[in-house]
Amino acid sequence: MTDIGSRWQKWVVCLLLGAAVLAAFWPALKCNFVTYDDVDYVTTNPVVQQGLTWAGLKWAFTTTRAANWHPLTWVSHMADCQVYGLKPAGHHFTSLLLHAVNAILLFLLLQHMTGVLWPSAWVAVMFALHPLRVESVVWVAERKDVLSTFFWMLTVGAYIRYAKIVNCQLSIVNYYSALVFFALGLMAKPMLVTLPFVLLLLDYWPLGRLKFGPNFSWRLLVEKVPFLVLAAADSLATFLIQRHSGSVATLSRFPLDVRLANVPFAYVTYIRKNFWPTGLAVFYPHRALGVLEVGGSVCLLGAISVWVLRRWQGQPFLVVGWFWFLGMLLPTIGLVQVGYQAMADRYSYLPSVGLWIMVAWGVRDWIAGRALPRMLAAVAGGLAVIACMELVPQQTLYWRTSRDLFQRAVDASSQNYLACYNLGCNTMAKGQYDEAIVHFNEAVSTEKDDALWADHSRAYNDLGYCYLHEGQITNAVANFEKALNIKPKFPEAYFNMGRAFLTNNQPDVAVDCFQRALALEQNPVILGALATAYARMGQFPKAVATAQRARQLALAQKNLALAQALNSQLQMYQTGGGGSPP
């Protein structure tokens, strides 16, 4: 017999699931925006802050800002700004609602496909309330996770109706609806490219459409072709955009052997964090992996794969759950390295469902017809849910401020250069230069470890900036030089070095630095500093001409405040006065 459950039971589960999600993640409404990507997506994005406008919509569908093409994600942020302005609680509330809806939809889809109530409910609860979900839900910049998953659920729902309805006309409508929802999901986040593969898995179990042997239906492959075409087009576009933006790391930075070694270790780490969620952080740096770590991970993954394949007929849910997990993580597992992270909690958002399917239906098979195992399973499942309800609010608190977030990352992992760097930026922005120097030195100290392939140019530049403000000119110049050794085309480092020499009464050397910066970036601030250097050298005609260029450029950029400051500086030079950089 099947455990279908009555209609009222389903709706009670939906209500309880939604209420549990809201209760667990409610502390998110007290979290601020963070300086990690929220800046790009909302807090310093003037187009998004204008709300829903025709110009903004056009920009959303044409921009590749943040190294992605995800217009619906931009539109969702614009809608939030339209309603909430820059109040972070409103932005968090939208993400929280989307996550709650995703959890309810997952439950309804599993229950509809399998006809069983409680395993479907438990999988949805573990998906919804697991601490690994915090990054996707509480991080405003990760709106794309919860939004794309919403369309993922709608796609699967339409596909299920297509697969189950015999009526030809309704079947066609559902099929094209699934395609439309899939396209919308890709416009929220490209990670959905694995969905055609998941649909094929669902055809095998629980839909029972995919049968091997003489009854194999090639139609199941043909009907996935339009989905594959959309996925391939979006994958190619995403790769080209990210490579053009510099987000795709080269083989010289992350060699192929490093990537291949990280793949099995990352998979096993995802599994470990799924069942024992400790040491969660916003960023996990690459590190040197030993033979035992890589070899052990390969053996474990191989053993699980062999085990589930041997049970493909009697327990098909094991094959589906396992390859759901492996396949959905593949685009972000690091074979194509985007950014510097070895892995990320947010990447497990949908892939983790596969592991919970394996557990829920495996336990259901084990307890069938036995009272004691049924009771033990109920207690264990309940304790797991209670633990998650306790851990989620704790993990959410780390996202209250940028400082809390990156301090947690430093505490959770060793040699976390990005977390140290961001802590330095946070304290530097508050004028706490002595503390920022400590954090930046911790960040660049990881350069001594050949296993870390971080670009420390910005850390060295910002470290030099802090030394400059502390009056330590020699240390400042030394760090600007280190930044330029790593990144020769770095106008900000040349500009800051020029300021250091200007402060040290070496205007002739400062002129050379400012000119090098201008060769890389035409910036009115740099021009203003160059004008000051000329004035310090007594070359007032050059100072006046340069200050005029700076004012004209500022006006062209509609930076009226800077133009006014440059105008005052120009008047000073015209009378033969000195001056300081604007």
N, C-alpha and C positions, 0 to 999 in steps of 0.2 A: 504494500500500500504506500501511497505517496502522502507526505505530510504537507498538504496544500494549505491548510489553515483557512479560517473564515475571513470574509471581507473585513469585519470589524477588527480582527487581530492584525491584519496588515496595516490598517490606518492607525491603530494604537502604536504599532512599532514605528511608523513614520513620525507620529507626533513625539514619541519618546526620543527617537533618534535626533530629530531637529532640536528638541529642548536640551538634550545632552550636549550637542555641539555648541549651542549658544552659551550654556552654563560653563563648559570647559574653556572656551575661547573668549569669554566676556572680558577678562583682564586686558585683552588686546586693545580695547577701546581707550585704555589709558596710555598706550604706547605712542611715542612721537614718530615723525618721519626719521629715517636714518640717513646718514651721509653716503651710504653705499647704494648707488643706483637710484634711490628715491630722488636724488638731485636731478638726474637726467630726465626721469619720468614725470616728476611733478614740481618739486620745490623751486627749481630754477628754469623751468620750461615755460616761457611766456605764451606759447601757442596753446598748450594744455590748460594753463591757468585762465585763459579767456573763455573757457567753457565750450559749449557746442555752437560753433559758427561754421558758415559755409567755407570760409578760408581754412579753418581748422580741419574740417573734414577732408578737404582737398589735400592738405598737408599730411594728414594721417595716412592717406592711401598712396602717397608718393615719397615720403621720407624713409630713409634708412638709418635714422638716428638710433643709437643704442645697438648698432650692428645687427639689426633685424628688420624684417618687413612683417609687422603685425598690426595692421590698421585698426582692427577691432579692439585691441588692447589700448591703443591710443584713445579711441573713441570712448572707452569705458572710463579712462582717467579724466577725459574732458567732461563727461557727464557728472562725475563726482565733483569736479571743481565747479560745475554749474550749480549743483545742489548744495554742496558743503563748503565751497571755497577752499581754503587751505587748512581747515580743521581736520587734523589727522584721524580723529575718532570716526568721522563719517566715511572716510576712505577705508578704514579697517572694517567698518560695519558692512560695507558692500562686499568685501572679500569674504567676510564671515558668513553672510547670507548665501553667497554662491557656494561656499564649501558645504553648508548645511543642505542645500538643494542637491548638490552632487552626491552626498551620502545617501539621501532618500532615494534619488534616482537609481543609484547602484543597487540598493536593496530591492527596489521594484523590478529592476531588470533581471537580477539573479533569481528572484522568486518566480518571475514570469517564465524564464527559460527552464529552470530546473523543477519547479513545482514544489519545492521544499521551503518552509518558512524560516525555521530557526537558524540553520547554517547560513542562509542568505542574510539574515538579520545580523548574525555575529560578524560575518565578513564586513558588512557595511559599518558596523560599530568600530571594529578595529581599524578600518580605513579612516574613519572620521575622527577618532579620538587618539590616534597614535601620536607620540611626541614628534616623530619625523614630519608630521603635517604642519608643524608650527611655522617653519620657514616659508612654506607656500602660502599659508593663510595670513600670517601677521606681517610679512614683508610686503609693503605696498607695491614695490616694483615687481613683485612676483604675481601680480594680478593675472598675468597671462596663464599661470598654472590653473587657477580655479576657473577662469573664464573658458579656456580651451577645453578643460575637462567637462564643463557643462555641455558644450557642443559635441564632445566625444560621446557622452551619455545619450544625447538626442540621436546621434548617428546610429549607435548600437540599437536603440529602441526602434527606430524606423526600419533598420535592417532585420530585426527579429520579426516585426510585423510582416515585412516582405517575405521572409522565409516561411512563415506559418500560414499566411492567408492564401487560400487557393484561388480566390477571385482574381482573374488576370488583370483587370483594370485597377483594382485597389493595390495589387501587388506592384504594378508599374509606378503608381503614385508613391508608394512607400520606398521603392528603390531610388527614385530620383530625389525624394526627400532626404534619404540617407546621404546621397552625394552632395546635396546642398549643405546639409549640416556639417559634413566632413570638410567642405571648402571653407565654411565659416570658422570651423575649429582651427584649420591651418592659418587663417588670418588672425588668430589670437596667439598661437604658438606653433612653430614648425615641428615640435616633438611629436605631434600626432601622426607623423608619416608612417608609424608602425601599425596604424589601425587596420589596414587591409590584412596584415598578417594575423592580427587578433581575430578578425572576422572569420578567417579560415579555421583558426583554432576552435572558435565557437561552433562552426559548422560540424566539427568532429564531436565535440561535447560542449554543451548539453543538447544542441539542436539535432544532432544525429543525422545530419545531411551528408557528411563526408564519410564514405565507406571505401575501404581499400579492396583491391581485387577486381573481379569481373564487373562488379556493380559500381565501380568508380565513375563519377560523373564529371566530365571535363567542363560542364557548364559552370560548376562552382569556381573554377579558375577563370573562365571567361568573364563572369560577372564581376570579378575583382579588378579587371583591367582598367576601367575608368577611375577607380580609386587609386590604383597604382600610378596611373598617368598624373593625377593630381599630386600624389605624394612625391613622385620623381621631379616634377616641375618645381614644387616648393623646396625640395631638398637642394636642387641645383641653384635656385635663386638664393637660398639662405647661405650656401657655401660661398657663392661669389660675393655676396654682400659682406659676409664676415671676413673673407680674405682681403677684400678691398679696404675694409676698415682696420685691418691689422689684428683682428681678434683671433684668427686662425694661426696657431703657433707653427713655425717652420720645423723641419726635421733637424736643423742645426741646434734649435733651442730644446726641442723634445725629440731625441732620436727614436727611431722605430723600436729598438729593443727596449727602451724605457717605457714606451706606450704599451707594448705587448706584455711587459712584465706587470704593469699596473692593472691591466684588464682583469685577470683572474683574482688578483688581490682585492680590487675594488668590488667585484661581484660578491666575494665572501664577506667583505666588510659591510656591504649593504644588508646581507642576510643576518649578520651578527647584530647590527643596529636595529634591524626589524624585530628581532626577538629579545634583544637586550640593549635598549636605547640609552646608552651612557656616552658621555664625552661628545655630545652633539655641539656643533659649532657652525658658524656661517661660512667658514672657509677651511678647507683641508689642503694643506700644501703637499706637493710631491715630496717624496723622500726616497732615499736609497733603500731598495728592497733586497733582502737576502735570498739565497737560493732556497732555503727552507720555507720562507714565506711564500714565494712564488710557486715552488714545487708543491707545497702542501695545498695551496689554493687550487691548483690545477687538478690535483688528485681528488680533492673533495668535490669540485664541480663535476669532474668526470664520473665519480662514483654515484652522485645523485642522478646524473643524466642516465647512466646505465640502469639504475634502480627503477626510475620512472618509466623508461622505455620497455622494460621487461613486464611492466604492469599496464601496458597501453590498452589492452583489451578488457581486463577485469576492473581496472580503476582508471578510466580515461581522464578523470579530473586531475590526476597527478601530472600527466603529460601536458595537459592544457595549462595548468597553473604554473608549472616549471618553465615552460617555453614562453608563456605570457611574461613572466618575470625576466627571463634572459633576453627575449626579443625586444620588449619595450624599452629596456635600458640601453640597447645597442647604440642608438644615435648619440648618447651622452657618455658612453663608457670610456672615451678618451682615445679611440683609434684616430679620429680627427680631433685634435686637441684645440678647443676653443677656450681661451683664458688660461689661467695658471693652476686651477684647482685639480686635485687628483680625483675628487668625487664631490657630490653635493647632496644634502638632505632633500632638496626640492626635486631632484631627479627621480626620487623613489615614489612620488605622489601616486601615480597610477600603477607602475610596475609592481608595487608591494601587494596589490590586490591578488595577484597570481599566487603568492606565497600563502596568503590567508585562505584562498580557495583550497589549496592543498591540505591545509590543517583542518579546516571546517569539515570538508567532505571525507577526509581520512578518518577523523574522529567519528563521524556519523556512521561510517562502515564498521568501525571498531566496536561501537556501543550497541549495534543493532541487536535488539531483543534481549539485552542484558541490563538488569536494573542497576547493579553496583557501578559498572563503568559509566552508565548514563549519569548517575549522580556525581561521580568524580569529575566527569567532563563538564557538567553544569557548574560545579564549584570552581574548577580551574578556569573556565571561560569567564565566570563572574569576577574572579579575582583579577584576571587580566584586564577586564574593563575598568574595574575600580582603580587599578594601578595607573592605567592611562589617564583616567579622570584626575588623578593626583599629579601626574607628571606634566601634563599639558600646561596648566597654569604656571607651574614653576619654570618651564622652558619659555613660556611667553614673556615672563618678567625680564628675561635677558634682552628683550627687544624694546624695553622702555626708552632707552636712549642709545645713541651711537656708542658712547663710552661703555655702557654696560655690555653691549653686543660684542664689541671687540675685546674687551677685557675677558669676557667669557671664552672667546676663541683662543686668546693667549693662554688661559688657564687649562683649556681642554686639549691643546695639542702643542707639541714642542716645535720650536723654530718656525713659528707662524708669522712669516715676514709681513704678509698683508695685514694681519690684525695689528701687529706692532706699528706698521706704517700708518694705519688709520687712527690708531690711538694718538700717534704723534700729530696727525692733522687736526684731530679734535682739540687737543690741548694748545696747539699752535694758533688755531682760530680764536681761542680765548685769551691769547696773549701770554700764556704760561710757557714761555720759551725754554726755561730750564728743564721743565718736565718733558717737553716735546723732544728736546735733545736726547734724553734718555731713551725714549721710545724709538726715535729714528735710528739711534746707534744700535739698538736691539734688532731693528729691521735689517740694517745693512750688514750686521754681523753674520747673518746666514749666508753671505756670499762666500765665506770660507768653506762651506760645505758644497762640494762639487755635485751633490745629488739634488741641489735646489737650483732651478733655472729661472730665478726671478729677475725681472728687469728693475734694478735698483736705482735707475737714473733719477726718478722723481724723489726717492727717499734721500739721495745724496743732495739734490737741489734744495729740498726743504730743510735738510739738516744745515746746509750752508746758510740758508735764509735765517734760521734761528740763531746760529752763531753770529751772523751779521747784526741782528737785533740785540745780541748780548755784548756787542762790541769786540768780539774775537775775530778780527779781520783775517788773520792768517788761517785759522781753522775754516772760516767761511770760504775763502778762495780755494783751499785744498779740496773741499767737498764739491764745489762747483766744477773744478777740474775733473774730479772722479765722475761726476754726472755726465760731462761732455765726452769723457773717454768711452763711456758706455753708449751714449747717444749723441753723436757729433752734431746732428741737426736738432738742436734743442734751444730755441730762441729764449725761453725763460731763464735758462741757466746762464746764457751769455749776458742777458739783461741784469740778472742779479750779481754776476761777477763784476759787471761795469759799475753797479752801485757800490760794491765793496771797494773797488779802486777809487771811486769818487769820494767815498767816505774817508779813505786813506790818503787823500790829497794827491792822487795820481791821475789827473784828468786826461792826460795823453793816452794812458793805457785804457782808461774807461771808454774813450772815444772808439778805440779799436773794438772793444767788446760790444758796444752799442751798435756799431756798424755791422758787425757779424750777426747780431740779433735781427737787425732790420733786413738783412739779405734773406733771412728765413721767414720773417713775418713783418708786414707793414702795420705798425701799431702806434697810435698817437702817444701812448705813454712812453714807449721807447724813444720816439722822436723828441718828446719833451725832455727826457733825461739826457739825450745827446746834445740838445740845445744848452742845457745846464753845463755840461762838460766843456763845450766850446766857450761858454761865458767864463768858466773858471780859468781857461787858458788865455783869456783876454781877446778871443776871436769873436768880437761882438757881431760883425756882419753875418758870419756863419750861424751864430746863435739865433739871430733874428730870423734869418731865412728858414732855419730848421724849426723854430717855434711856430712860424707861420704855416709851414707844411703840417705840423702836428695839429694846429687849430683847425685847418681845413679838413683834415682827415677825421677829426673828432666830430665836426659838423656833418660830414658825409655819413658818419655812423650814427648820427642823431644823439651823440653823447654830449648834451648841452652843458652839464655840470663840468665835465672835463674841459670842454671848449672854453668855458668861462675862466677856469683856472689857468689854462694855457694863455688866454688873452692877458691876464694879469702878469704872467711870467714874461710875455712878449713885451709889454710896456716897460717892465723892469730892464730888459736887455737893451731896449731902444734908448734908455737913459744911461746905459753903461753900468747897470747894477749887476749883482751876482745872481743869486737864486739857487733853488734846490729842486730836485726832481719832483714833478707833480705826483 
